[in-house]
Amino acid sequence: MMVERGKGHIFNLCSVASLKAYADSGSYTITKYAMLGFTRCLRLELQNKGVKVTAILPSSTNTASWEGSNIPSERLIDPKEVAQAIWNAWNTGPTVCLEEILLRPMKGDL
């Protein structure tokens, strides 16, 4: 439908693990590498059809997956910040596409 309308925006939630392998996270890293590769291909396939494609690559984000850990919440990205980045990308004009958005905690990755 987006191609038929000649506009739209697809967001794929990747990860910083799409760019860097992490020990003891093989399955997760493999899927995130694949998702980024797929997103890049999709971007190329749709760029002349008016459909934007953006990969979101957050680092450690304060989600339920971190519950029970001893990591201080200030070392994790607030999910609202990820949502804001997506909103900002969606709000760009018709002549630009933010292809990849890499988000990291201010104090660096864990």
The 8 nearest C-alpha neighbors of each residue, nearest first, counted from 0:
[[1, 3, 2, 4, 5, 7, 6, 50],
 [0, 2, 4, 7, 3, 6, 5, 50],
 [1, 3, 5, 4, 0, 48, 6, 50],
 [2, 4, 0, 1, 5, 6, 48, 49],
 [5, 3, 1, 2, 6, 0, 7, 49],
 [6, 4, 49, 2, 3, 48, 1, 50],
 [7, 5, 49, 50, 1, 4, 2, 8],
 [6, 8, 50, 1, 51, 9, 49, 5],
 [7, 9, 51, 50, 52, 10, 89, 6],
 [8, 10, 52, 51, 53, 11, 7, 50],
 [11, 9, 53, 54, 52, 12, 8, 55],
 [12, 10, 54, 13, 55, 53, 9, 38],
 [13, 11, 55, 54, 10, 56, 14, 34],
 [12, 14, 56, 55, 31, 11, 34, 35],
 [15, 13, 56, 16, 57, 17, 58, 31],
 [14, 16, 56, 58, 17, 57, 18, 19],
 [17, 15, 14, 19, 18, 28, 20, 31],
 [18, 16, 32, 31, 15, 14, 19, 35],
 [17, 19, 16, 15, 32, 20, 14, 31],
 [20, 18, 16, 17, 21, 15, 28, 32],
 [19, 21, 16, 28, 22, 18, 17, 25],
 [20, 22, 24, 23, 19, 16, 28, 25],
 [23, 21, 24, 20, 25, 28, 19, 27],
 [22, 24, 25, 21, 26, 27, 20, 28],
 [25, 23, 27, 22, 21, 26, 28, 20],
 [24, 26, 28, 27, 23, 29, 22, 21],
 [27, 25, 29, 28, 24, 30, 23, 31],
 [28, 26, 30, 24, 25, 29, 31, 16],
 [27, 29, 31, 25, 16, 30, 26, 24],
 [30, 28, 32, 26, 31, 27, 25, 33],
 [29, 31, 33, 27, 28, 32, 34, 26],
 [30, 32, 17, 34, 28, 33, 13, 29],
 [33, 31, 17, 29, 35, 34, 30, 28],
 [34, 32, 30, 36, 31, 35, 37, 29],
 [33, 35, 31, 37, 36, 32, 38, 30],
 [34, 36, 38, 32, 37, 33, 13, 17],
 [37, 35, 33, 39, 38, 34, 32, 40],
 [36, 38, 34, 40, 35, 39, 33, 41],
 [39, 37, 35, 41, 36, 40, 34, 42],
 [38, 40, 42, 36, 41, 37, 35, 43],
 [41, 39, 37, 43, 42, 38, 44, 36],
 [40, 42, 44, 38, 43, 39, 37, 45],
 [43, 41, 52, 39, 45, 40, 44, 46],
 [44, 42, 40, 41, 46, 45, 39, 47],
 [43, 45, 41, 42, 46, 40, 47, 48],
 [44, 46, 48, 42, 50, 47, 43, 41],
 [47, 45, 43, 48, 42, 49, 50, 44],
 [48, 46, 45, 49, 44, 50, 43, 5],
 [47, 49, 45, 46, 50, 5, 2, 6],
 [48, 50, 6, 5, 47, 46, 51, 45],
 [51, 49, 7, 6, 45, 8, 48, 46],
 [50, 52, 8, 96, 7, 9, 46, 49],
 [51, 53, 9, 42, 8, 10, 98, 50],
 [54, 52, 98, 10, 99, 97, 9, 11],
 [53, 55, 99, 11, 10, 98, 12, 13],
 [54, 56, 12, 100, 13, 99, 11, 57],
 [57, 55, 14, 101, 13, 15, 100, 102],
 [58, 56, 102, 14, 15, 101, 103, 55],
 [57, 59, 103, 15, 102, 60, 14, 108],
 [60, 58, 75, 76, 57, 61, 108, 109],
 [61, 59, 76, 75, 62, 58, 77, 78],
 [60, 62, 75, 77, 76, 78, 65, 72],
 [63, 61, 64, 60, 65, 78, 66, 77],
 [62, 64, 66, 65, 61, 67, 60, 68],
 [63, 65, 62, 66, 61, 67, 60, 68],
 [66, 64, 63, 68, 62, 67, 61, 70],
 [67, 65, 63, 68, 64, 62, 69, 61],
 [66, 68, 65, 69, 64, 70, 63, 71],
 [69, 67, 70, 66, 65, 71, 64, 72],
 [68, 70, 71, 67, 66, 65, 72, 74],
 [69, 71, 68, 72, 74, 65, 75, 73],
 [72, 70, 73, 74, 69, 75, 68, 61],
 [71, 73, 75, 74, 70, 61, 76, 77],
 [72, 74, 75, 71, 76, 104, 77, 70],
 [75, 73, 72, 71, 104, 106, 76, 70],
 [76, 74, 60, 61, 72, 73, 59, 104],
 [75, 77, 60, 104, 61, 59, 78, 74],
 [76, 78, 79, 80, 61, 60, 75, 81],
 [79, 77, 81, 80, 76, 60, 61, 82],
 [78, 80, 82, 77, 81, 83, 76, 84],
 [81, 79, 83, 78, 82, 77, 84, 76],
 [82, 80, 78, 84, 83, 79, 85, 77],
 [81, 83, 79, 85, 80, 84, 86, 78],
 [84, 82, 80, 86, 85, 81, 79, 87],
 [85, 83, 87, 81, 86, 82, 88, 80],
 [86, 84, 82, 88, 83, 87, 89, 81],
 [85, 87, 83, 89, 84, 88, 82, 90],
 [88, 86, 84, 90, 89, 85, 83, 91],
 [89, 87, 85, 90, 86, 91, 97, 84],
 [88, 90, 86, 87, 91, 85, 8, 92],
 [89, 91, 87, 88, 86, 92, 85, 93],
 [92, 90, 88, 89, 95, 93, 87, 96],
 [91, 93, 94, 95, 90, 96, 89, 88],
 [92, 94, 95, 91, 96, 49, 6, 51],
 [93, 95, 92, 96, 91, 49, 51, 97],
 [96, 94, 93, 92, 91, 97, 51, 98],
 [97, 95, 98, 51, 94, 91, 52, 53],
 [96, 98, 99, 53, 88, 95, 100, 52],
 [97, 99, 53, 96, 54, 52, 100, 42],
 [100, 98, 54, 53, 97, 55, 101, 56],
 [99, 101, 55, 56, 54, 102, 98, 97],
 [100, 102, 56, 57, 55, 99, 103, 15],
 [103, 101, 57, 58, 56, 100, 104, 81],
 [102, 104, 58, 57, 107, 105, 108, 101],
 [105, 103, 107, 106, 76, 75, 74, 108],
 [104, 106, 107, 103, 74, 76, 108, 75],
 [107, 105, 104, 74, 108, 103, 109, 73],
 [108, 106, 104, 105, 103, 109, 74, 58],
 [109, 107, 104, 103, 58, 106, 59, 74],
 [108, 107, 59, 74, 75, 104, 58, 106]]
